Amino acid sequence: MWIMEINDNEFTILKELEQTEENEINVACQKLNSLLKEVNFMQPINEEFKEYIKSVENDKESPSKLVRQINNYLSAYKGFIDHWRTFLSRNKDESYVEFFDLAISEIYDRCFEYRFIYNLRNYAQHNGEPVSNIIRTLNEGTKVILKKDKFIFEHKGMQRPFKRELESITENDLDVDNGIRVLHKEMIELHGKLFN
């Protein structure tokens, strides 16, 4: 076995491995592959994100299919969070669970879009549609909007600090698309931190 590097579509052999080195690498790869199978929680959320993006970018997509894709993504996001928490609490010591909870708390505190999508998921699950308007234009693409006043009025389970934050926003149109895109980047970063 060799250690190789790929640059500019060329392979370069850096070193031929001795049998003991090759065995160590194989054992490490087996462990990593097992772990990857166990914690491949990004796959469902990534698949739903790709489907959502296809629906947003396809101007012929029906509004009902786009709303369904949003709901699917919101469910996948919640599943991602729940699967990680369950895996860590069952398989790791308390310090990992604390790290996870602190990481989620830090994202929640720092990122409006996370707070928004967190509440939107709860709203869509228990109250109503996660979208008020879908606006498609040639120049600006698709806008996916939730009316702030409707969201505040209908979502009784919203955290008070977040409700006050929303009430302080002058704009009544909440950008669901931007919220999903920002949240997805945050989940990719979180997954990377947890996997490492």
Secondary structure by P-SEA (a helix, b strand, c coil): cccccccccbbbbcccccaaaaaaaaaaaaaaaaaaaacccaaaaaaaaaaaaaaaacccccaaaaaaaaaaaaaaaaaaaaaaaaaaaacccaaaaaaaaaaaaaaaaccaaaaaaaaaaaaaacccccccbbbbbccccbbbbbcaaaaaaccccccaaaaaaaaacccccccaaaaaaaaaaaaaaaaaaaac
